[in-house]
């Protein structure tokens, strides 16, 4: 498959349940593959393959988080190159 972008997607200070809801919804609708790279008590880091641009992926993440009941006013999203970091404040 051509035209895929690969991003590193990091979730900081989220509950594991919220992260799993978000990544499953992403995989179902927007991305070809979500692979867990690293996990510890405060963060989960994934590799994501998608046709979306980083800005489109950020929008999709926000919509999914709203649907999952995450308070998007209490998060910070940073997009830098191929890395998207979502941090709960």
VOTOR-602792 format. One record per residue (C-alpha): residue in three letters; residue number from 1; y negated, x, z negated. Coordinates in steps of 0.5 Angstrom, whole numbers. Each point is the difference from the previous one (the first is absolute). Layout:
N
> resn/resi/y/x/z
> ALA/NUM/Y/X/Z
...
This chain:
89
> resn/resi/y/x/z
> UNK/1/0/0/0
> UNK/2/-7/3/2
> UNK/3/-7/-1/-3
> UNK/4/3/0/-7
> UNK/5/-5/3/-6
> UNK/6/3/3/-6
> UNK/7/-4/-1/-6
> UNK/8/1/2/-7
> UNK/9/-1/-6/-5
> UNK/10/-1/2/-7
> UNK/11/0/-6/-6
> UNK/12/-3/3/-6
> UNK/13/1/-4/-7
> UNK/14/3/-6/3
> UNK/15/6/-4/-3
> UNK/16/6/2/4
> UNK/17/1/-8/1
> UNK/18/-7/0/3
> UNK/19/2/6/5
> UNK/20/6/-3/2
> UNK/21/-3/-6/2
> UNK/22/-5/3/4
> UNK/23/4/5/3
> UNK/24/6/-6/2
> UNK/25/-6/-4/3
> UNK/26/-3/6/4
> UNK/27/7/1/3
> UNK/28/1/-7/2
> UNK/29/-6/-1/3
> UNK/30/-4/6/2
> UNK/31/4/7/0
> UNK/32/6/2/3
> UNK/33/3/4/-6
> UNK/34/-2/2/-7
> UNK/35/3/6/-3
> UNK/36/-1/2/-8
> UNK/37/-1/7/0
> UNK/38/-2/1/-7
> UNK/39/0/-4/-7
> UNK/40/-2/1/-7
> UNK/41/-3/-4/-6
> UNK/42/-7/-1/3
> UNK/43/1/0/8
> UNK/44/5/-1/6
> UNK/45/-2/3/6
> UNK/46/3/-2/7
> UNK/47/0/2/7
> UNK/48/-2/-6/5
> UNK/49/1/-1/7
> UNK/50/-4/-5/4
> UNK/51/-4/-1/6
> UNK/52/-6/-2/-4
> UNK/53/-6/4/-1
> UNK/54/-2/3/-7
> UNK/55/-5/-6/0
> UNK/56/5/-5/2
> UNK/57/5/2/-5
> UNK/58/-5/0/-6
> UNK/59/-2/-7/2
> UNK/60/7/-2/0
> UNK/61/1/3/-7
> UNK/62/-6/-4/-2
> UNK/63/3/-6/2
> UNK/64/7/1/-2
> UNK/65/-3/2/-7
> UNK/66/-4/-7/0
> UNK/67/7/-4/2
> UNK/68/3/4/-6
> UNK/69/-5/-2/-5
> UNK/70/-3/7/-1
> UNK/71/-7/0/-2
> UNK/72/-3/4/6
> UNK/73/-6/1/-4
> UNK/74/3/4/-5
> UNK/75/3/5/5
> UNK/76/-3/6/4
> UNK/77/2/2/7
> UNK/78/-1/7/3
> UNK/79/2/1/7
> UNK/80/0/7/2
> UNK/81/3/3/7
> UNK/82/7/-3/-1
> UNK/83/0/-1/-7
> UNK/84/-2/-7/-3
> UNK/85/0/0/-8
> UNK/86/0/-7/-4
> UNK/87/-2/1/-7
> UNK/88/0/-5/-5
> UNK/89/-7/1/-5
